[in-house]
Amino acid sequence: MPGRKYAQVALGLVKQLKSADVDAVAKVAYLAAYTSKTSSYEGLFEYPLLVMADDINETPQRTRTAIERLIDRGLVEYDLTSEWIRLIGWNRSPNCPQNPSVALKRITDLVESGCPDVGMLCRTFAELAIKVFERSEGWNSRDEKYRRMYSALTDRVRQFNFDYDQEFHAALIVELSHYPRSVRHQTRMAIPTIDIELPADGRSSDRHPADTEEESERTGEKENRKRKACCESSAETENPDVLISMPSNKKRDGMPLDATKNSRLGRGD
């Protein structure tokens, strides 16, 4: 799996870490994993304990303690045997693909990653696939290239569901608790065999830092659309033939004030 050359850090990440009730070493360890050049674009990669310890300039024992604290807070998963790490919520942040071609590449790379922990692989795949379904609502469905890419995406998801069955199904159910009804509907369309039983609002009480950021972005976009719609509605209701003339005692271009009024008003229209 190719290494990353950049990371899109969600706004408020450091603030969320501050409220996660972990010590300074754990915060540095999390940020090191989040921005490590050895990581992947999918948020699941091999990150040996000794490498992390060297990155944060700490002893292996203190680094392991930091990882355990991050695990307790639900920020990462870490397999001490294989030394693979999963950054929980990575794909709910701006790091998720923005178009179908990149999404297909990310999903393909994840399937071929060689992660030995099936549970971590399934949870990462579920997080990525469902976020892609949500993003696809804004893609151009009338474009032929889009339709081909989306068809290939759904085929990949169905194949993964066939290969991992129960593990992937359980991961999907948990991940869908972070999303609204429309995304659950798209998931059902992609995987007709899935049985989704969630609260009416489709939201989980367990919120990750990336969830909070995404929610605030969506709320801000909705408010902007509402304000724009109100402004357009007000503009349409105004009478374009009514012009406001401001009183003035001055003459314009040597003409009397009455002669400079709007021609409609001068003619009595």
C-alpha positions as a printed NumPy array, in Angstrom:
array([[  0.   ,   0.   ,   0.   ],
       [  1.471,   3.376,  -0.998],
       [  2.357,   5.835,   1.733],
       [  0.554,   9.142,   2.105],
       [  2.036,  12.45 ,   1.06 ],
       [ -0.471,  14.615,   2.939],
       [ -3.188,  14.539,   5.578],
       [ -6.293,  16.701,   5.711],
       [ -6.578,  17.486,   9.393],
       [-10.15 ,  18.19 ,  10.449],
       [-10.654,  21.58 ,  12.065],
       [-11.013,  21.305,  15.804],
       [ -9.044,  18.046,  16.016],
       [ -6.647,  19.362,  18.65 ],
       [ -9.534,  20.843,  20.622],
       [-11.321,  17.491,  20.529],
       [ -8.166,  15.763,  21.731],
       [ -8.037,  18.193,  24.628],
       [-11.507,  17.102,  25.707],
       [-10.68 ,  13.403,  25.236],
       [ -9.125,  13.237,  28.72 ],
       [ -5.746,  11.81 ,  27.668],
       [ -2.275,  12.941,  28.659],
       [  0.198,  14.848,  26.499],
       [  2.059,  11.734,  25.362],
       [ -1.159,  10.138,  24.1  ],
       [ -2.091,  13.313,  22.216],
       [  1.291,  13.479,  20.537],
       [  1.092,   9.764,  19.687],
       [ -2.314,  10.271,  18.064],
       [ -1.156,  13.251,  16.025],
       [  1.97 ,  11.315,  15.001],
       [ -0.176,   8.466,  13.692],
       [ -2.571,  10.905,  12.031],
       [  0.225,  12.631,  10.077],
       [  2.729,   9.796,   9.7  ],
       [  4.25 ,   9.352,   6.237],
       [  4.132,   5.584,   6.753],
       [  0.343,   5.638,   6.95 ],
       [ -2.204,   5.069,   4.2  ],
       [ -4.984,   7.103,   2.626],
       [ -7.524,   4.762,   4.211],
       [ -6.606,   5.263,   7.884],
       [ -5.49 ,   1.628,   8.342],
       [ -1.794,   0.798,   8.176],
       [  1.127,  -0.96 ,   9.803],
       [  2.731,   1.236,  12.447],
       [  5.29 ,  -0.669,  14.584],
       [  5.481,   0.355,  18.22 ],
       [  9.2  ,   1.129,  17.962],
       [  8.622,   3.396,  14.954],
       [  5.91 ,   5.317,  16.781],
       [  8.127,   5.605,  19.862],
       [ 10.885,   7.061,  17.692],
       [  8.452,   9.466,  15.995],
       [  7.287,  10.929,  19.307],
       [ 10.681,  10.613,  21.039],
       [  9.393,   8.411,  23.859],
       [ 10.259,   5.006,  25.299],
       [  8.383,   1.971,  23.933],
       [  6.713,   1.427,  27.304],
       [  5.359,   4.991,  27.526],
       [  4.28 ,   4.77 ,  23.887],
       [  2.38 ,   1.555,  24.547],
       [  0.645,   3.161,  27.523],
       [ -0.318,   6.092,  25.314],
       [ -1.799,   3.724,  22.727],
       [ -3.826,   1.948,  25.4  ],
       [ -5.277,   5.293,  26.516],
       [ -6.203,   6.177,  22.948],
       [ -7.889,   2.808,  22.575],
       [ -9.857,   3.361,  25.794],
       [-11.095,   6.729,  24.453],
       [-12.225,   5.177,  21.159],
       [ -9.782,   7.124,  19.003],
       [ -7.743,   4.218,  17.604],
       [ -7.577,   0.461,  17.318],
       [ -4.194,  -1.204,  17.609],
       [ -3.19 ,  -4.843,  17.187],
       [ -0.087,  -5.456,  19.303],
       [  0.61 ,  -8.711,  17.462],
       [  0.623,  -7.419,  13.891],
       [  1.272,  -3.786,  14.926],
       [ -1.409,  -2.438,  12.63 ],
       [ -3.316,   0.677,  13.649],
       [ -6.736,   1.968,  12.659],
       [ -7.569,   5.649,  13.046],
       [-11.245,   5.598,  13.996],
       [-13.235,   8.249,  12.133],
       [-10.497,   8.894,   9.573],
       [-12.885,   8.495,   6.634],
       [-15.614,  10.571,   8.298],
       [-13.223,  13.534,   8.151],
       [-12.18 ,  15.53 ,   5.029],
       [ -9.825,  12.654,   4.14 ],
       [-12.72 ,  10.786,   2.503],
       [-12.592,  10.697,  -1.35 ],
       [-14.344,  13.564,  -3.09 ],
       [-15.099,  11.828,  -6.413],
       [-15.923,   8.293,  -7.61 ],
       [-12.607,   7.544,  -9.311],
       [-10.597,   8.324,  -6.169],
       [-13.132,   6.427,  -4.049],
       [-12.744,   3.33 ,  -6.216],
       [ -8.956,   3.559,  -5.936],
       [ -9.115,   3.892,  -2.134],
       [-11.453,   0.919,  -1.776],
       [ -9.247,  -1.191,  -4.049],
       [ -6.131,  -0.257,  -2.057],
       [ -7.897,  -1.121,   1.196],
       [ -8.939,  -4.559,  -0.055],
       [ -5.347,  -5.222,  -1.167],
       [ -3.757,  -3.77 ,   1.974],
       [ -2.979,  -7.162,   3.477],
       [ -4.228,  -6.218,   6.941],
       [ -4.117,  -9.428,   9.051],
       [ -6.865,  -8.257,  11.432],
       [-10.181,  -8.986,   9.701],
       [-12.206,  -7.001,  12.229],
       [-10.165,  -3.832,  11.737],
       [-10.279,  -4.294,   7.958],
       [-14.081,  -4.661,   7.954],
       [-14.628,  -1.665,  10.209],
       [-12.373,   0.504,   8.05 ],
       [-14.088,  -0.67 ,   4.867],
       [-17.529,   0.045,   6.352],
       [-16.446,   3.547,   7.429],
       [-15.031,   4.318,   3.973],
       [-17.867,   2.787,   1.928],
       [-20.695,   4.482,   3.825],
       [-18.998,   7.871,   3.717],
       [-18.589,   7.405,  -0.041],
       [-22.321,   6.653,  -0.306],
       [-23.048,   9.907,   1.533],
       [-20.681,  11.883,  -0.701],
       [-22.209,  10.333,  -3.829],
       [-25.424,  12.294,  -3.189],
       [-23.604,  15.334,  -4.538],
       [-22.093,  13.655,  -7.612],
       [-23.475,  14.104, -11.117],
       [-25.6  ,  10.99 , -11.634],
       [-26.354,  11.929, -15.27 ],
       [-22.716,  11.627, -16.292],
       [-21.842,   8.309, -17.974],
       [-18.408,   8.157, -16.338],
       [-20.025,   8.647, -12.939],
       [-22.462,   5.793, -13.539],
       [-19.66 ,   3.415, -14.527],
       [-17.59 ,   4.371, -11.486],
       [-20.513,   4.105,  -9.096],
       [-21.437,   0.709, -10.511],
       [-17.857,  -0.477,  -9.967],
       [-17.976,   0.894,  -6.398],
       [-21.143,  -0.959,  -5.518],
       [-19.737,  -4.15 ,  -7.074],
       [-16.679,  -3.852,  -4.831],
       [-18.818,  -3.34 ,  -1.749],
       [-21.025,  -6.299,  -2.58 ],
       [-17.991,  -8.506,  -3.175],
       [-16.488,  -7.446,   0.142],
       [-19.808,  -8.185,   1.83 ],
       [-19.812, -11.635,   0.228],
       [-16.217, -12.353,   1.295],
       [-16.544, -11.249,   4.925],
       [-20.287, -11.639,   5.529],
       [-20.983, -11.48 ,   9.281],
       [-17.912,  -9.425,  10.245],
       [-18.654,  -6.797,   7.612],
       [-22.393,  -6.836,   8.301],
       [-21.79 ,  -6.1  ,  11.988],
       [-19.37 ,  -3.276,  11.09 ],
       [-21.934,  -1.737,   8.724],
       [-24.648,  -1.703,  11.372],
       [-22.384,   0.109,  13.838],
       [-21.114,   2.588,  11.253],
       [-24.564,   3.439,   9.909],
       [-25.556,   4.657,  13.362],
       [-23.576,   7.828,  12.544],
       [-25.617,   8.636,   9.417],
       [-29.136,   9.821,   8.46 ],
       [-31.876,   7.823,   6.765],
       [-30.881,   8.789,   3.198],
       [-27.456,   7.165,   3.567],
       [-29.   ,   4.023,   5.058],
       [-31.272,   3.853,   2.014],
       [-28.299,   4.061,  -0.366],
       [-26.56 ,   1.31 ,   1.573],
       [-29.63 ,  -0.9  ,   1.233],
       [-29.614,  -0.232,  -2.516],
       [-25.965,  -1.282,  -2.748],
       [-26.336,  -4.295,  -0.423],
       [-29.98 ,  -5.488,  -0.625],
       [-29.37 ,  -8.309,   1.868],
       [-28.394,  -6.009,   4.738],
       [-30.894,  -5.651,   7.574],
       [-30.612,  -2.213,   9.181],
       [-32.436,  -1.53 ,  12.425],
       [-31.523,   1.843,  13.902],
       [-33.248,   4.66 ,  15.819],
       [-35.512,   6.895,  13.742],
       [-32.922,   9.665,  13.417],
       [-30.164,   7.227,  12.459],
       [-27.723,   8.827,  14.855],
       [-25.616,   7.279,  17.56 ],
       [-25.002,   8.861,  20.942],
       [-21.324,   7.916,  20.554],
       [-19.772,  10.878,  18.763],
       [-16.244,  10.939,  17.368],
       [-14.314,  14.212,  16.796],
       [-14.704,  13.762,  13.039],
       [-18.477,  13.363,  13.413],
       [-18.779,  16.673,  15.239],
       [-16.802,  18.491,  12.563],
       [-18.782,  16.987,   9.7  ],
       [-22.076,  17.75 ,  11.443],
       [-21.123,  21.402,  11.948],
       [-20.11 ,  21.706,   8.283],
       [-23.448,  20.258,   7.114],
       [-25.379,  22.529,   9.482],
       [-23.49 ,  25.576,   8.214],
       [-24.21 ,  24.658,   4.595],
       [-27.93 ,  24.264,   5.346],
       [-28.074,  27.658,   7.065],
       [-26.319,  29.303,   4.094],
       [-28.815,  27.763,   1.665],
       [-31.738,  28.973,   3.793],
       [-30.381,  32.523,   3.909],
       [-29.799,  32.523,   0.151],
       [-33.327,  31.256,  -0.509],
       [-34.804,  33.975,   1.723],
       [-32.846,  36.684,  -0.101],
       [-33.948,  35.404,  -3.515],
       [-37.573,  35.213,  -2.357],
       [-37.461,  38.802,  -1.103],
       [-35.955,  40.021,  -4.37 ],
       [-38.677,  38.32 ,  -6.434],
       [-41.501,  39.941,  -4.437],
       [-40.2  ,  43.486,  -4.927],
       [-41.884,  45.592,  -7.657],
       [-39.205,  46.37 , -10.257],
       [-41.192,  49.402, -11.551],
       [-41.102,  51.233,  -8.214],
       [-38.04 ,  53.415,  -7.975],
       [-37.1  ,  55.361,  -4.882],
       [-36.194,  58.994,  -5.394],
       [-34.202,  60.566,  -2.598],
       [-35.17 ,  64.194,  -1.872],
       [-32.568,  66.758,  -2.78 ],
       [-32.465,  70.529,  -3.109],
       [-29.692,  70.394,  -5.693],
       [-30.072,  70.626,  -9.457],
       [-28.553,  67.961, -11.737],
       [-26.716,  69.11 , -14.875],
       [-28.336,  72.534, -14.681],
       [-31.884,  71.124, -14.827],
       [-34.68 ,  71.655, -12.31 ],
       [-35.234,  68.84 ,  -9.835],
       [-38.642,  67.912, -11.337],
       [-37.064,  67.369, -14.736],
       [-34.54 ,  64.903, -13.373],
       [-37.105,  62.518, -11.879],
       [-37.691,  59.093, -13.39 ],
       [-39.444,  59.289, -16.733],
       [-42.338,  57.122, -15.51 ],
       [-42.972,  59.466, -12.627],
       [-42.668,  62.547, -14.868],
       [-45.232,  61.098, -17.33 ],
       [-47.558,  60.009, -14.531],
       [-47.369,  56.317, -15.54 ]])
